[in-house]
Amino acid sequence: MAETTRTPWLERHQVALYLAAILIGVGLGLAVPGSDSLEFAIEPVLGLLLFTTFLSVPFRRLGESLRDVRFLGALGVLNFALVPLVAFALSRLVADDDALLVGALLVLLTPCVDYVIVFTGQAGGSASKLLAAAPLLMLAQMVLLPLYLLLFLGSDAPLIDAGPFIRAFVLLILLPLGAAAVVQALARRFPLIRALESGLLAAMVPLMIATLTVVVASQVRGVGAQFGALARVVPLYIAFAVILVGLGILVARAARLDPATSRALTFSGVTRNSLVVLPLALALPVSLALAPLVVVTQTLVELVVMVALVRILPRLLPPH
């Protein structure tokens, strides 16, 4: 993203603003009746946020990103070899409760392909490489998630519908990506479109604030109502994030990745596909009715972790 498109004050204070957005979302969600109905706004505001993020990605370099075999190999090892081992080990902490177990495995086994790109870019990571890898990550998790669940849960593994994955990929990746590519192409020819592009890029931080507020406000009431039962998965999710930061850095060093690519890899390992797997959790039998809230709890924990990592990860993986 070009420096001229940024709002310096917002950029300097973005972490504090994101934390404030989360707190405002908690306050709205708990104080305003019917705040859970804001769930309908998650996809539109997230789609707009991703559209502005994709505007900052140089599309002519996406093919080059896909040729980065070391990064793609490290991404596969981290997300589909190491993460399942960590997820299985941590899930033993709730193995006595089927709903907690299934919900935790659903969300921890699926790498994020949407707002992880936003957070990666804001931490100075290579958003373009994660964007180029998004279709591969989505396809791999669609294939591997049922196999991991069958391995970890045996005959109790739920059936997985590919529909939510495909829908999310179209609405949150393909459509915003296509629109951003069109705007980028037109901006090179028309000053008015170029000015619009600059304005949208300057709106990145406000859009992230809006996204965080909407997501938290729409979900916190449901989590609060069942917090006694859900409290058991909170330390599990925190432990997962801490472990994956360490593993991400180790894998990045083993693959000899540059700092920006290392940050992208680490964010991918930590961030999970909660908004995509939520429909899968909602389709589970009544006996697993708590599983969707287990997924949502991971979202709330993860948002706080992501905001912190925007500030912390550049220090752990400084430029050469």
Stockholm file with secondary structure:
# STOCKHOLM 1.0

chainA/1-320         MAETTRTPWLERHQVALYLAAILIGVGLGLAVPGSDSLEFAIEPVLGLLLFTTFLSVPFRRLGESLRDVRFLGALGVLNFALVPLVAFALSRLVADDDALLVGALLVLLTPCVDYVIVFTGQAGGSASKLLAAAPLLMLAQMVLLPLYLLLFLGSDAPLIDAGPFIRAFVLLILLPLGAAAVVQALARRFPLIRALESGLLAAMVPLMIATLTVVVASQVRGVGAQFGALARVVPLYIAFAVILVGLGILVARAARLDPATSRALTFSGVTRNSLVVLPLALALPVSLALAPLVVVTQTLVELVVMVALVRILPRLLPPH
#=GR chainA/1-320 SS CCGGGSCHHHHHTHHHHHHHHHHHHHHHHHHSTTGGGGGGGHHHHHHHHHHHHHHTSCGGGHHHHHTCHHHHHHHHHIIIIIHHHHHHHHHGGGTTCHHHHHHHHHHHTSBCCSHHHHHHHHTTCCHHHHHHHHHHHHHHHHHHHHHHHHHHHGGGCCCCCSHHHHHHHIIIIIHHHHHHHHHHHHHTTCHHHHHHHHHHHHTHHHHHHHHHHHHHHHHHHHHHHTHHHHTTHHHHHHHHHHHHHHHHHHHHHHTTCCHHHHHHHHHHHHCBCHHHHHHHHHTSCGGGTTHHHHHHHHHHHHHHHHHHHHHHHHHHSCCC
#=GC SS_cons         CCGGGSCHHHHHTHHHHHHHHHHHHHHHHHHSTTGGGGGGGHHHHHHHHHHHHHHTSCGGGHHHHHTCHHHHHHHHHIIIIIHHHHHHHHHGGGTTCHHHHHHHHHHHTSBCCSHHHHHHHHTTCCHHHHHHHHHHHHHHHHHHHHHHHHHHHGGGCCCCCSHHHHHHHIIIIIHHHHHHHHHHHHHTTCHHHHHHHHHHHHTHHHHHHHHHHHHHHHHHHHHHHTHHHHTTHHHHHHHHHHHHHHHHHHHHHHTTCCHHHHHHHHHHHHCBCHHHHHHHHHTSCGGGTTHHHHHHHHHHHHHHHHHHHHHHHHHHSCCC
//
